[in-house]
Amino acid sequence: MGRITRHVGDFGPLAKMSFVVKDSEGAVVNLTSYTVNVIVSKTTAFYFSGECDLDDAVNGLCSYTPTDGQIDATGDYDIQLKITKSTTDLVYVNAGILTVKTPLPES
């Protein structure tokens, strides 16, 4: 799914991260009746997580909007989506890399 770049301190609608969920053959997954959570971490160190919005569930489109204070350290982080429908239907999908950079000086 690629690389998403944000800056320390980014949050709200302009920092939204969007994802299209596909199966192993590249077909879009219908997310109707599913819950999708984003998990962002470095190898074993947790960074942040939260529930995604299903923007267009039939076409596999979901997104996560970071809250104030979540994006607070530079680095590269793994993004994983946890997709659940019930206690018997659970899958983790690797969704790319989040690169967090320091904002450029303003003056």
Buried (B, 14 or more C-beta within 10 A) or exposed (E): BEEBEBBEBBBEEEBBBBBBBEEEEEEBBEBEEBBBBBBBBEEEEEBBBBEBBBBEBEEBBBBBBBEEEBBBEEEEBBBBBBBBEEEEEEEEBEBBBBBBEEEEEEE
